[in-house]
């Protein structure tokens, strides 16, 4: 995307290409191995969670290897991506920490296990992924480490308040990013010990929802753009040049997922390849519905691999190369751009070319870190209730996964 610097695209971690600005952080402090950010009290000063809220998990008392003095990456930000809450800080020194809420809206206080990979739906309930990297540039980092053992405690997650997490005696192992950007431990790699690390950051405000229940039937012109609203009808063109209306299956039971992708998104490539494999080598709306009755899927293609608006020829080549039925892939690129309002800060907005059509009727729930930076990644996923085209979920909305939503909308 223009004016954005892609720092990482963790296919199995966050399912998104997360973007941040080109601006450099404040000078790095390499003298301390205990990090806190902002001016709030240290996480270590927060009382321990009640025993009832903390799972009974093994606690590491020590860890192997040389103590790691990790440079302070500077202030970080908390994002909501792919059913997990992602903390990202720094550019030269990069910290990535993702916390799943275990099917609930927000992480609860307690001790969480560490995982070294994330599956497509964040299936590890109530878990933390953590990676620490140094000497990073746009093209990668000189050193990468995964947290594999230790004590990780979520002390607080209050929407619009604070996100407070601490890590103690964390065992780090040397890692290397694969082609899909998912870091993997290096066999017989270096082992380091991170004695302590803490996060105390502002948490995103709770996302707004429709003030009243949706209408029981579809509303052609829509009655809003938030979760809980009946979404207005729009029409795209698929790779064969045919019109595809959002409301084409209106009134049918089940769920319609919208999957927004680009030609440059590696995380999207992984997700789509898995879907093709799961559906017998060819992905189509019919096969999606046969595998799980009531489920439907449209793929929204917003950009080429060069960030340009996709043509019909490009769309067709994209679908055929991936063994995807070209009738289920639609082009979503707006000229002129669509002005998309941010959830926060109030009054900010983003001019979207890619996905401007869908975002003209469905709020993607941007929390913008800076002007012209929407603070989102692709793939962007959203689910509607087909019976009335009510907006049920997006992966920027809360800590639930797509599977949580499907379980609520589809028959068992």
C-alpha positions, 0 to 999 in steps of 0.5 A: 500500500502507498506510504506504508512500510510493511514490517512483517507478514506473519501468515500463521501468527497474525494472518495479516501483513501489518503496516507501520510508518517509515518514521524511526523510533526514539533512540534505543536503550540497550542498558536494561533487560526489563522493559516498560513503555509509557508512564503508567506504573510498571506491570510488575507492580500490578497485583497478581490475578486471582487464582481462579482466573489463572489456569494451572500451567507449568511455570519455568523458574529458570531458563538456559543460555546467556541473558539477553539484554533486549534493546527497548523497541520504543512505544508499541501499539496494540492491534486486533488481527485475525482473532488475536490481540497483537502488540507490535513495537519498534523498527530496528528492534522489533517485538511481536506478541500475539494473544488469543482470547480463547473464544471470548471478546478480550483477553482475561487476566491469567497465566497463558501458555506460549506457542510457536505457531498459529493455525488458521483460526487461532485454535490454540485457546488462550495462548501467546506467541512472542518473537523478539528481533534485532537489527531490522530493516525493511528486508528482514532482521539480523537475529530472530528469537522465539519464546518457547517457555517461561511465565507469561501473565496477562494482568489487564486488558481493558478496552479503551484502557490498558493492556498489561502483560509481563514475561518472566524467565522466558526461554528464547530459541534462535529462529528463521522466517520461512517463505510464508513469513512464519518464524521457525526454530533453528535446529540446535540454534542459539538459546538465550534467557530473557529474564523479564519483559513487560508491556503497559500500553493503551488498549483499543477502545471497544468497537461500536455496534448497531444500537438495535437488533437487525431487521429479520430480512435484507435491507437493500439500501442497508441501515448502517455499516457496523456489526449488527446492521443490515448491510446494503447491497453492492455489486462487483465484477468477477474474473469472467466479467460477470456481475456479482451482487452481495445480496444474491443469496439474501434470504438463504440460511447460513453465513457468507464470508468475504475474504479480502486479498491482494496479489502481494499478500503472502499470508493470503497465499497460505490461507487460500492454498490451505482452502484449496487443499481442504476442498479437494484441489479446487476451490468453489462456492459449491464445494465450500457449501458441500463441505460445511452446509450453509457456508459461502465464500467470496474472494475480494481482489484489491490489488496486483502484486505491484499494488495496482488495481487488478484488471479482469485479465489479472483477476482470471490469471490469479484465480486460475493459478490458484485453482480457484473458480474465477466466478467466486473472485471479484475485483474490488478497487474504487476510482475515485477512492472511498473515504472510510471513517476510522473508529479511532481517533474520532474524525480521522478517515482513510481514502481506500482504493483497494476494497473501497466497494465493500468498505463503502457499506461495511466499516472495517473497524480501523484504529488508525495509528497515524494519518494516512495509515489505516492500521489494518492488514490483509487478509481482511475477513468478514462474515454476514448472516445470509438470512438478512445480510446482517454484519456478524463479524470481522477480524478487526472487531473482537477476539472471536475467530471465524470458527466461533462465528460459524459455530453460532450461525451454522448447524452443527 
